[in-house]
């Protein structure tokens, strides 16, 4: 699924898309956007990158299994859910306020942003994970050197542990 | 000592056995004597704590003090140490101590698994004892239920003791399901009773009996449900099958749970209810028939067994039926007071001969055999065990000289007196005599066989190979520990003769617990054999008839072969029916066809929508649509959406369908853009992109498509259902958007999106007054959609991302990576954006071309 056109375009598009996704996430609380959209944009960017650069290329950018991202995201969300309970507030209560920056500037933040980050991580993990996993199946079908699917190739399965 | 101290004493009594039992877990395996000593501490502590609490608080129906636990659910730790409860508590802990010693003798010291067995047995036994002591002493009805279920659970583990034996496990489940089902009945009964009368404590029930309408339907059904629980637990016909099955348990368990204590829980409950519930008109009518039938069936089946444990199990069933009948008879009166006398003596009588019988049966099975015909003349080899068994057997036959004799007399008197009010009880009298004959006959056969006399049972030369008794190699022990296998039984059975031969001593020990003495005055004590002989009456005649008939039956050739109980088939049949029925329903509903699932879901949605919308006037009104400017483009996009969606079922190639589906989605994106919903548009756009990518990948993986000619009717039907679901959703949205502004949350959400602000005409933020819906708290953001997602309805979002994660886990687990390890981990042949050139990786290039 790789073509020179896509590869060339991606060199320009990929950083821009990533930037757009991050912007959408951070700015989402006040302008159109948000964690879900930001996550989807980032996931689309990563999926396109994988198409352009080939299987295995994503590992160079995110050297963890996507399930780690999902766990991380759910962990963030759980943290923001349970955190207020320790202070005696209802679940998922958000704190808002102006955080001082340098030079007298302040930025208005809500702890819901942490929750949004959790959403981003989950969305990226799930989308990238599914796309990667299904693409690998396709690539295995196309791989002429690979034996048919019968699970007999155990030599590589053992390499799984070593890689971990 | 302050009065409320007794609640702590009882609490210690309840918790001591499990604490001691669990403490034995950490003892080294080899420390057998220490293990026994620690385990013994539990019941002994419980026994003396109950005694101490009696000396503090006395035997009355007012619980002293309580420890709060779940006041909102009407469960607190309060205990009722009245005669019945305290007697049962002492019985359980006293016999429990004997069983701890017997288990030591039974499991031995040198056997291959003895130490493991003991290490596993004592914690479970302690758990059971705690449950049982708690059950009989709890004052809150629901606390009783809690302990009740705990006895069922511990009983399951103890019956399925031999955990590698599938049969034993199955029997354990049978007992668990049967008593557990009864437990549900008890739960329902307690809840219904509490709901009807507001009574959640036994003590309130007993004291306030006068202020309750005992013949309201709620109380009646509460009684029936509670009786179902009691009957299942106490093995009443037709649920008695589980008790003989429970004999798969090791004998210490059988002797403790399935003769003296747990099976009596139902009897206990009936006794607990009796003083108040006998006001219910149907009390006797419900209990007596079941009790009497159980009594007779148990007696007859016991005579038809060869395995000693099964014999005694069926006599237990029979005796439990008798005890139930005894409480049931309290519904009748004789010269004023109800016909019930000395119920505690009846219960004690049974415990004091049945536990020794089981102990002796287990002991003889250990050293010889448990099959009666194989024990011909065993007396001469195993004197101590056989003496224990015969002494207890004599009490089973209610021979004069045991407390069993006056107990049977008391029961016959009760039937005799009650029969004046209800003549059909003469039938129960006949059944009682028949049962007593069976019991006497069993004793006669035990005696003649063990002694090796004429008329004894002799093993046939062949045919007894496949019995599941305890034939393992026994390691003979010597010294005091060897006696543990029969001595506890002898100690317990001696109480029988104490009561029979020295009645005043029995009165001293047990009369304080008695509360029901009506015909026979409590001052004179339990009637002794002399009373019976000096007051000849019909019941005495019945006793002698039973004895004479029983001896004849015992030496006769009748019922000398083993017969199976037809009720043993009830549970397997019910199990089979529910499993196959469940399987049928499962296959009916879970077809594995996505089409059917969607039809189920959407059809059910339509049904619910119709059910909710049709009676609602607001939903049936036509919404007035006032088109604004620029609706033309909206209609165009809507038409494209509908057209592409409708085209999907009528195209054949999958890839085309995916394209149409994408087109539907993208035209919806267009509508969102036109009507200024940028968040939705962006989300939908990104979602469409990713789902098209996923679809394309999945389509590559699917097997080659087979074009199946589908019936047009089905296709049109499905289109119709899908279209109606869409219309229903549209209709709901329209109605919601055009409804009375008072109920619209949108404005409130907009106000609270940032804080409680509003923008005035000059574009400045203006603080608003707190509304009813919210105070001044806000989400701290201007984008309402996102504030709703991550703040106002963040819990929904949390649920959604959790579902997303689950879906991904589903993909990863259904498509496990078999060949390359982790995804994208194998660096293998791949390119980065930098390594260009079509020849850099021919393999990928081929893949791309393909």
HADDOCK unambig.tbl for C-alpha pairs under 7 A between the chains (distance, minus, plus):
assign (segid A and resid 1 and name CA) (segid B and resid 847 and name CA) 6.84 0.50 0.50
assign (segid A and resid 1 and name CA) (segid B and resid 848 and name CA) 3.85 0.50 0.50
assign (segid A and resid 1 and name CA) (segid B and resid 849 and name CA) 6.96 0.50 0.50
assign (segid A and resid 2 and name CA) (segid B and resid 848 and name CA) 5.56 0.50 0.50
assign (segid A and resid 7 and name CA) (segid B and resid 833 and name CA) 6.27 0.50 0.50
assign (segid A and resid 28 and name CA) (segid B and resid 783 and name CA) 6.95 0.50 0.50
assign (segid A and resid 28 and name CA) (segid B and resid 786 and name CA) 6.62 0.50 0.50
assign (segid A and resid 29 and name CA) (segid B and resid 781 and name CA) 4.94 0.50 0.50
assign (segid A and resid 29 and name CA) (segid B and resid 782 and name CA) 6.30 0.50 0.50
assign (segid A and resid 29 and name CA) (segid B and resid 783 and name CA) 5.36 0.50 0.50
assign (segid A and resid 29 and name CA) (segid B and resid 786 and name CA) 5.77 0.50 0.50
assign (segid A and resid 29 and name CA) (segid B and resid 787 and name CA) 6.50 0.50 0.50
assign (segid A and resid 30 and name CA) (segid B and resid 781 and name CA) 5.03 0.50 0.50
assign (segid A and resid 30 and name CA) (segid B and resid 782 and name CA) 4.20 0.50 0.50
assign (segid A and resid 30 and name CA) (segid B and resid 783 and name CA) 4.48 0.50 0.50
assign (segid A and resid 31 and name CA) (segid B and resid 782 and name CA) 6.85 0.50 0.50
assign (segid A and resid 31 and name CA) (segid B and resid 783 and name CA) 5.45 0.50 0.50
assign (segid A and resid 32 and name CA) (segid B and resid 678 and name CA) 6.20 0.50 0.50
assign (segid A and resid 32 and name CA) (segid B and resid 679 and name CA) 5.23 0.50 0.50
assign (segid A and resid 32 and name CA) (segid B and resid 783 and name CA) 6.44 0.50 0.50
assign (segid A and resid 33 and name CA) (segid B and resid 679 and name CA) 5.78 0.50 0.50
assign (segid A and resid 34 and name CA) (segid B and resid 786 and name CA) 5.87 0.50 0.50
assign (segid A and resid 37 and name CA) (segid B and resid 682 and name CA) 6.67 0.50 0.50
assign (segid A and resid 37 and name CA) (segid B and resid 683 and name CA) 5.23 0.50 0.50
assign (segid A and resid 40 and name CA) (segid B and resid 686 and name CA) 5.83 0.50 0.50
assign (segid A and resid 40 and name CA) (segid B and resid 687 and name CA) 6.94 0.50 0.50
assign (segid A and resid 41 and name CA) (segid B and resid 686 and name CA) 6.31 0.50 0.50
assign (segid A and resid 44 and name CA) (segid B and resid 690 and name CA) 6.50 0.50 0.50
assign (segid A and resid 53 and name CA) (segid B and resid 831 and name CA) 5.37 0.50 0.50
assign (segid A and resid 53 and name CA) (segid B and resid 832 and name CA) 4.87 0.50 0.50
assign (segid A and resid 53 and name CA) (segid B and resid 833 and name CA) 5.31 0.50 0.50
assign (segid A and resid 54 and name CA) (segid B and resid 830 and name CA) 5.54 0.50 0.50
assign (segid A and resid 54 and name CA) (segid B and resid 831 and name CA) 5.74 0.50 0.50
assign (segid A and resid 55 and name CA) (segid B and resid 824 and name CA) 6.13 0.50 0.50
assign (segid A and resid 55 and name CA) (segid B and resid 830 and name CA) 5.87 0.50 0.50
assign (segid A and resid 56 and name CA) (segid B and resid 824 and name CA) 3.87 0.50 0.50
assign (segid A and resid 56 and name CA) (segid B and resid 825 and name CA) 6.15 0.50 0.50
assign (segid A and resid 56 and name CA) (segid B and resid 826 and name CA) 6.60 0.50 0.50
assign (segid A and resid 56 and name CA) (segid B and resid 827 and name CA) 5.78 0.50 0.50
assign (segid A and resid 56 and name CA) (segid B and resid 830 and name CA) 6.14 0.50 0.50
assign (segid A and resid 57 and name CA) (segid B and resid 824 and name CA) 7.00 0.50 0.50
assign (segid A and resid 57 and name CA) (segid B and resid 830 and name CA) 6.70 0.50 0.50
assign (segid A and resid 57 and name CA) (segid B and resid 831 and name CA) 6.75 0.50 0.50
assign (segid A and resid 57 and name CA) (segid B and resid 832 and name CA) 6.00 0.50 0.50
assign (segid A and resid 58 and name CA) (segid B and resid 824 and name CA) 6.75 0.50 0.50
assign (segid A and resid 59 and name CA) (segid B and resid 824 and name CA) 5.67 0.50 0.50
assign (segid A and resid 59 and name CA) (segid B and resid 825 and name CA) 6.15 0.50 0.50
assign (segid A and resid 70 and name CA) (segid B and resid 805 and name CA) 6.20 0.50 0.50
assign (segid A and resid 77 and name CA) (segid B and resid 798 and name CA) 6.91 0.50 0.50
assign (segid A and resid 92 and name CA) (segid B and resid 794 and name CA) 6.90 0.50 0.50
assign (segid A and resid 94 and name CA) (segid B and resid 791 and name CA) 6.60 0.50 0.50
assign (segid A and resid 96 and name CA) (segid B and resid 780 and name CA) 5.59 0.50 0.50
assign (segid A and resid 110 and name CA) (segid B and resid 780 and name CA) 6.11 0.50 0.50
assign (segid A and resid 112 and name CA) (segid B and resid 790 and name CA) 5.89 0.50 0.50
assign (segid A and resid 112 and name CA) (segid B and resid 791 and name CA) 6.39 0.50 0.50
assign (segid A and resid 115 and name CA) (segid B and resid 790 and name CA) 6.65 0.50 0.50
assign (segid A and resid 116 and name CA) (segid B and resid 790 and name CA) 6.50 0.50 0.50
assign (segid A and resid 119 and name CA) (segid B and resid 801 and name CA) 6.59 0.50 0.50
assign (segid A and resid 122 and name CA) (segid B and resid 801 and name CA) 6.52 0.50 0.50
assign (segid A and resid 122 and name CA) (segid B and resid 805 and name CA) 6.73 0.50 0.50
assign (segid A and resid 126 and name CA) (segid B and resid 804 and name CA) 6.74 0.50 0.50
assign (segid A and resid 126 and name CA) (segid B and resid 805 and name CA) 6.33 0.50 0.50
assign (segid A and resid 126 and name CA) (segid B and resid 808 and name CA) 5.41 0.50 0.50
assign (segid A and resid 130 and name CA) (segid B and resid 808 and name CA) 6.41 0.50 0.50
assign (segid A and resid 130 and name CA) (segid B and resid 811 and name CA) 6.69 0.50 0.50
assign (segid A and resid 131 and name CA) (segid B and resid 694 and name CA) 6.18 0.50 0.50
assign (segid A and resid 133 and name CA) (segid B and resid 823 and name CA) 6.62 0.50 0.50
assign (segid A and resid 134 and name CA) (segid B and resid 697 and name CA) 6.37 0.50 0.50
assign (segid A and resid 134 and name CA) (segid B and resid 698 and name CA) 6.72 0.50 0.50
assign (segid A and resid 135 and name CA) (segid B and resid 697 and name CA) 6.18 0.50 0.50
assign (segid A and resid 138 and name CA) (segid B and resid 697 and name CA) 6.97 0.50 0.50
assign (segid A and resid 138 and name CA) (segid B and resid 700 and name CA) 6.49 0.50 0.50
assign (segid A and resid 138 and name CA) (segid B and resid 701 and name CA) 6.16 0.50 0.50
assign (segid A and resid 139 and name CA) (segid B and resid 847 and name CA) 6.80 0.50 0.50
assign (segid A and resid 142 and name CA) (segid B and resid 847 and name CA) 5.70 0.50 0.50
assign (segid A and resid 151 and name CA) (segid B and resid 818 and name CA) 6.51 0.50 0.50
assign (segid A and resid 153 and name CA) (segid B and resid 819 and name CA) 6.60 0.50 0.50
assign (segid A and resid 156 and name CA) (segid B and resid 819 and name CA) 5.92 0.50 0.50
assign (segid A and resid 156 and name CA) (segid B and resid 820 and name CA) 5.96 0.50 0.50
assign (segid A and resid 157 and name CA) (segid B and resid 818 and name CA) 6.45 0.50 0.50
assign (segid A and resid 157 and name CA) (segid B and resid 819 and name CA) 5.74 0.50 0.50
assign (segid A and resid 157 and name CA) (segid B and resid 820 and name CA) 6.42 0.50 0.50
assign (segid A and resid 157 and name CA) (segid B and resid 821 and name CA) 5.87 0.50 0.50
assign (segid A and resid 159 and name CA) (segid B and resid 821 and name CA) 6.79 0.50 0.50
assign (segid A and resid 160 and name CA) (segid B and resid 820 and name CA) 6.92 0.50 0.50
assign (segid A and resid 160 and name CA) (segid B and resid 821 and name CA) 4.20 0.50 0.50
assign (segid A and resid 160 and name CA) (segid B and resid 822 and name CA) 6.55 0.50 0.50
